[in-house]
Amino acid sequence: MRPFFVLATVVLLLSIRLPMLAFEPAQLDPSQGSEPEVSSYIDHLQPVKYPFGPLPEFHYLVQYLSEITKENYHYVIIVRDPSSGRYYVEQGDAPKLSAQGRPYRFKRRIEISADTAKLVYNYWVTMLSETRYARKKLPYTPPVTVYMFSALAPIGWLHGYTLVPGVSTDLPPYWISQAGEMLFNFATKTREEAQLAARVTELRDKSYEYLKSHQCE
């Protein structure tokens, strides 16, 4: 291909991409109310804040908590045993952080392969890396489930949440919530690792394709 056509192709591609990457500053009137617009179209996780957190932090790779009430929730983590190098999905009671709180104790512990642990871990870290505040807020219609995610990444603890019902079922936050439920069902019911890995891979690939097509970095 001639250099001129190569250059023309690059310029054309940049002209297509740049509008999608355009920065849009906030345009707010400080004399008006501060209540944000309600929207289901929030395509990223949001920072965990009171009354949802703070979330427990200890040496897990992945943490998943879906909470309807303080006593009605699903809690599961993935850990690596440093003495054996083996990976486990553990399900139990979420640790309490109050002065009279209880430490984490698992009820079920199922070994998984390093490949499955890596699959879920990298999915969690990637999606949590997109966590940020939104200029809108999700609709809140009780009974609502708060889906919370955590990972211990090389840069430190990462936490994020979404709401269901609330967030659109066509967006990555909903898809990762379904992956979390798959993880919980694996620990409490199915014990089918191949099924878990296949379903998480499907949801991961759909999420990654969305991020790529919407120029998320």
KOLZAKE-231148 format. One line per 5 residues: number of its first residue (from 1); their letters; for each residue x, y, z of C-alpha. Coordinates in steps of 0.25 Angstrom, whole numbers, plus 2048, in hexadecimal, padded with zeros to 3 digits. Layout:
<pts>
NUM> A> X,Y,Z | ...
</pts>
This chain:
<pts>
1> MRPFF> 800,800,800 | 805,80E,7FC | 809,817,808 | 7FF,821,804 | 7F4,817,805
6> VLATV> 7F9,812,812 | 7F9,821,818 | 7EB,823,812 | 7E6,817,819 | 7EC,81B,826
11> VLLLS> 7E6,829,825 | 7D8,823,822 | 7D9,81A,82E | 7DD,825,837 | 7D2,82E,832
16> IRLPM> 7C8,823,835 | 7CD,820,843 | 7D0,82E,848 | 7C1,832,849 | 7BE,826,852
21> LAFEP> 7CA,82A,85B | 7C6,838,85C | 7C6,83E,86A | 7B9,843,870 | 7BB,84C,87C
26> AQLDP> 7AF,84E,886 | 7A6,859,883 | 79E,85B,890 | 797,867,896 | 79B,868,8A5
31> SQGSE> 78F,870,8A8 | 786,864,8A4 | 784,858,8AC | 78F,84D,8AD | 786,841,8AB
36> PEVSS> 78B,839,89F | 783,834,893 | 77F,825,895 | 783,81C,88A | 785,80D,889
41> YIDHL> 790,80F,87E | 79C,810,887 | 7A6,806,880 | 7B0,805,88B | 7B1,801,89A
46> QPVKY> 7B0,80D,8A4 | 7B9,80F,8B1 | 7B3,808,8BD | 7AF,812,8C7 | 7A6,813,8D4
51> PFGPL> 79C,80D,8D6 | 7A2,801,8CE | 7B0,801,8D3 | 7BB,800,8D7 | 7BD,7F2,8D2
56> PEFHY> 7C6,7E8,8D9 | 7D4,7E8,8D5 | 7DD,7DC,8D8 | 7E6,7D3,8CF | 7DC,7CE,8C5
61> LVQYL> 7DD,7D0,8B5 | 7CF,7D2,8B2 | 7C3,7D6,8BB | 7B4,7D6,8B7 | 7A9,7DA,8C0
66> SEITK> 79A,7DB,8BB | 792,7E2,8C6 | 783,7E4,8C7 | 783,7E6,8D6 | 78E,7E5,8E1
71> ENYHY> 789,7D7,8E4 | 785,7D2,8D6 | 792,7D2,8CD | 79B,7C9,8C4 | 7AA,7CA,8C8
76> VIIVR> 7B5,7C2,8C1 | 7C4,7C5,8BF | 7D0,7BE,8B8 | 7DC,7BC,8BF | 7EA,7B6,8BD
81> DPSSG> 7F0,7AE,8C8 | 7FE,7B3,8C9 | 803,7A6,8CF | 7FE,79D,8C4 | 7FD,7A6,8B9
86> RYYVE> 7EF,7A1,8B6 | 7E2,7A9,8B3 | 7D5,7A8,8BA | 7C7,7AE,8B9 | 7C2,7B1,8C7
91> QGDAP> 7B3,7B4,8CB | 7B0,7B9,8D9 | 7AB,7C4,8E2 | 7B0,7D2,8DE | 7B9,7D8,8E8
96> KLSAQ> 7B3,7E3,8F1 | 7BC,7EF,8F3 | 7B5,7F4,900 | 7BC,7F4,90E | 7B4,7E7,911
101> GRPYR> 7B6,7E2,903 | 7B9,7D3,8FF | 7C5,7CF,8F7 | 7C3,7C8,8EA | 7C1,7B9,8EA
106> FKRRI> 7BD,7B1,8DE | 7B2,7A6,8DE | 7B6,7A0,8D1 | 7C4,79F,8CA | 7C5,799,8BC
111> EISAD> 7D3,798,8B5 | 7D4,79E,8A7 | 7DF,79E,89C | 7E9,7A9,89B | 7E3,7AC,88D
116> TAKLV> 7D5,7AE,892 | 7DA,7B7,89E | 7E2,7BF,894 | 7D6,7C1,88B | 7CD,7C6,896
121> YNYWV> 7D8,7CF,89C | 7DC,7D6,88F | 7CD,7D8,88C | 7CB,7DF,89A | 7D7,7E7,899
126> TMLSE> 7D4,7EC,88B | 7C6,7F0,88E | 7CA,7F6,89C | 7D4,7FF,894 | 7C9,805,88D
131> TRYAR> 7C2,809,89A | 7BF,818,89B | 7B4,822,8A0 | 7A9,825,896 | 7A2,832,893
136> KKLPY> 795,82A,894 | 78F,821,89E | 789,813,89D | 77A,812,8A0 | 777,80C,8AE
141> TPPVT> 76B,803,8AE | 76A,7FA,8BA | 76C,7EF,8BC | 779,7F1,8B5 | 786,7E9,8B6
146> VYMFS> 793,7F0,8B8 | 79E,7E9,8B0 | 7AC,7EC,8B6 | 7B9,7E7,8B0 | 7C7,7E8,8B6
151> ALAPI> 7D5,7E3,8B1 | 7E3,7E5,8B7 | 7EB,7EA,8AB | 7FA,7EE,8AA | 7F5,7FC,8AC
156> GWLHG> 7ED,7F9,8B8 | 7DF,7F6,8BC | 7D4,7F9,8B2 | 7C5,7FA,8B5 | 7B9,7FC,8AD
161> YTLVP> 7AA,7FA,8AD | 79D,7FB,8A4 | 78E,7F9,8A7 | 785,7EF,8A1 | 77A,7F2,89E
166> GVSTD> 780,7FF,89A | 78B,7FD,890 | 788,7F9,882 | 789,7EA,87F | 790,7EE,872
171> LPPYW> 79C,7F4,879 | 7A9,7EE,880 | 7A5,7F1,88E | 799,7E8,88D | 7A2,7DD,886
176> ISQAG> 7AC,7DD,891 | 7A1,7DC,89B | 79C,7CF,894 | 7AB,7CA,894 | 7AA,7CC,8A3
181> EMLFN> 79E,7C4,8A4 | 7A4,7B9,89C | 7AF,7B9,8A6 | 7A6,7B8,8B2 | 79E,7AD,8AB
186> FATKT> 7AA,7A5,8A9 | 7AE,7A6,8B7 | 7A0,7A2,8BD | 79A,799,8B2 | 7A0,795,8A5
191> REEAQ> 7AF,792,8A8 | 7B1,792,899 | 7BE,799,896 | 7BD,798,887 | 7AF,79E,886
196> LAARV> 7B4,7A9,88F | 7C0,7AC,887 | 7B8,7AC,87A | 7AD,7B5,87F | 7B7,7BF,885
201> TELRD> 7BF,7BF,878 | 7B2,7C2,870 | 7AF,7CE,879 | 7BD,7D3,87A | 7BE,7D3,86A
206> KSYEY> 7B1,7DA,869 | 7B6,7E5,873 | 7C4,7E6,86D | 7BD,7E8,85F | 7B5,7F3,865
211> LKSHQ> 7C1,7FA,86B | 7C8,7F9,85D | 7BD,7FE,855 | 7BA,80A,85E | 7C9,80E,85F
216> CE> 7CB,80B,86E | 7D9,80A,872
</pts>
